[in-house]
Amino acid sequence: MTPAAGPCYIGAMPWRTMRLRNQKVLARCAEDGSLAEDGGRVEIRYKPQDGRAYRAGVRNLKPIGDEILPDDHCGPAEVPDASKSPAKKGAAKKSSAKKSASSANPPTKPTGNEVLVYADGACSGNPGPAGLGVVRLEGEGRRVLSEFLGDGTNNIAELAAILRAAESMEDPSVPLRVYTDSSYSIGVLQKGWKAKKNKELVADCKKALARLEDVVLIHVKGHAGIELNEVADQLAVAAVESRGTSGWRDA
């Protein structure tokens, strides 16, 4: 469908009304109405002037009409938390990442059928021996991964942990919530930051995340006593210290 002609929003990114799983949303688009996708996903909002920004798979979005709306139709972006969302009934809820990051008690159990993951990386020297740790919760089960990566940087370890979380999802329709203390990872994977280094790894992460229908990365404070983030950190540190990999195991 070709969008109707409209004003040129120089230096801004307009919006288009789309349908996502029988719900009306606003999606970022170019001036010609084509979706502004990044790694197969595009920024969406559920309500005008609502700053909570989500990312949806392009293949799940269907156009509603031809109207192109200005950039200021929606408020400044905030990364959502996994605990509250205006998504369809029965889906996992999301709230702003700002609220999540300041919370002393991020979730320790998944909601509904979602998979909850805490992912962390560690490095002895930067660069130096690097490792990752992942805590994965689904239903009543908990699995952990401790993996040595060889020489690398902390950012490489953080990205690799998120990649392992995405790769662990056999069913792409199951919601995934990944908690990480890496602002860098969220920036290059979810906020549109330009990756100056680790471009291949960033691309691999984006590809793995784009395969999933409902995935959100949420920032938590590192070394702040957050239970499962601390466990993920310990797993990453153990991998560095032992120069070994445990593989996925029940915990």
N, C-alpha and C positions, 0 to 999 in steps of 0.2 A: 504494500500500500504506500503510495507517495504522499507525504504530508503536504498540507496546504502551505502556500507561501506565507511568510510572516516576517517580523522584524529581526534584525541581526543583533545578537547579544554579544558584542565584542568583549573578549576577555572573560566571558562567563560560559557556563555550561547549562543549557536549558533542560526542561523536563518534558516528558510525554506520559500521558495516562495509559496505563497498561493493566492487564488482568493477570494475576498470579494466583493460581489455584482457587478460582472463583471469587477472588477478592480484588478490588480496585486498588492500584498502587500508582505511585509516580516514579518514573525511571529516568535516569540521566541519559541525555541524548545529544547528538551533534546538531548543528543548525539545520541540517537537511532531514532531521528526524530519525536518523539511524542511531541505534543504541550505542552508548559509549562503553563498550565492553573492555574488560581487562582480564585476560586469562579465562574467557568464557563466562565471566560474571559482570554484573553491572550494579551500581549503587541505586537503591530504591528507598522511598519513604512511604509510610502507610497513610500519613495525613499531611496536608499543606501546613507549613510553618511548624512542623514537628522536626526537631533537630536530630532525632534518633535515626541514624543511617544504618541500613542493612545492605547485604549484597545477595543477589539472586541469580541463578543460572539463566542465561539468555534464552535457552530452549524452553524455559518454563513461563516466559512472558509473552502475552498476546496483546496486540495493539487495540485500543479503544478510541476510535476517532482519529482525526488528523491534527488536532490542535497542538501547537508547541508553546509551552509556558516558560516565562522568564526564570532566570536563575534564582531570583529572590522570592519566587513562589514558595520555596521551602527554606527553613531556617538553617543556620550553620550546622555542619555535621558533628555528631557525637557518636562514638562507637558504642553499640548496645551491649548490655550484659545479657547473659543467657537466661536469667531468671524471670524476666518479664517481657512480653511481646504482644503486639496487637495482631499476631498471626491467627490463623484459623482456629476454631474451637478445638481443644484437645491437643494443640501443639505446645511445645515448650515455650515458656514466656521469656521476654528479654527486657532489660532496662539499660540506662546509660552506663557506659564503661566508667565514667567518672565516679558514679555511685559504687560500682563494683570494686574499683581500685581502692576506695576509701573504706570499704567494708572489712571488718575484722574477721568475719565469718563467711567467706565464699562457700558455695555448696560442697558437701562431701558425699552427697548421694544424687544420682541422676533423677530427673523428673520424667515420668511417663516412659516412653520408649527411647529417649535420647541416650547417647553415649557421652559421658563426662570424662574429660582428659585434663591432666596437669602435665605439662611438658617443660623440661628445663635442660640447659646445657651447662657444661663446665669446661674450664681450660686452665692448665697450669702454665702460666705465661701466656702472652697474647701476641703472636701465635705461640703454640706449644701443644703438648699432648692434650687432646680434647675428647670429651665423652658426652653422652646424652642420657637422660632419664625420663621415663614416661610412666605415669600412673593412669590406668584406663579402667573406668567403672561402667558396667552395663548391667542393669537389673540389680541383683544382689551380689554379683561377682566382681572381683577386682584382679586385674592382671598388671604386671609391671615389666618394664624393659630397661636394662642397663647395657649400654653399647659403647665400646671404644671406637673412636673414629680416626685414630692416628693423629698426626700433627694438623692443627687447624686453629681457627680463632673462636672466640666465644660466640660471635654472631653465626658462624657456620654451625656450631653445636646447637644453638637455639633453633635455627631453621631446620636442621636435620631432625630434631625432636618433634617439631610440628609435622614434618613430612612423614615420620613414622606413624604419628597419630592418624593422619589422613589415610595412609596406606593400610591401616588396620581395619578400615571400614569395608566389609564385604558387601553390605547392602547400601547403595548410595542414597536411598530414600530415608534412611534413619538419621535423625538430627544429630549433629556432632557439635559439642561445645568444648573448645580448647582454651584452657587458662594458661597464660604464660607471663613471665615477668620481663619479657623482651619487648620493649617499645619499638626497637628496630624491626623486629619480625612483623609486628602488627603494621608498622608503617609501610614496609615494602610489599606486604601481602594484602593489606586491607585498606590502606589509606592512600594508595597511589604514589608513594614516595618512589623516586627513581633510584634504582640500585646501581651504585657505582662499582661495587665489587660483588662477588658471589652470584653473578648473573645467571649462570647455569643452574645453580641450586635454587635460586629464587624462582626461576622458570619451572623447575620440577615441582616445587611446592605449589605454585599457582595451578599447574596442570592437575595435580592430585586433589587440590581443594575444589577445582572447577567441576570435577567428576561428581561431587557430592551435591545433593539438592538443597540441603539446609545445614550450613556450617557457619559458625561465628567464632572469632578469636577474641578473647577477653583478657585485658591486662590486670595483673595482680602485682602487688608490691613484693619484691624479692627480699629474702632474709628478714621477713617481718613476722615470723611465727605462724604463717598460714600453713596449716597441717599438711595438706597434700602437695603443696608447692615445695615444702621442706623435704618431703619424701622423694619427690622427683629430683631435687637438688642432690640429695644423698646418693641416689642411684647414679647420677651423672658423675659425681665425685668418685664413687667407688669404681666406675669404669676407668677413669683416668688413673687412679692409684694402682689398680690391678692390671691395667693395660689389657682388660678382658671384656668379653661380651657374654651376658647371661642368656640372651634370647628372651622371648616372652615367657612369663611363668605366672602361675597363680600366686596370689599373696593374701 
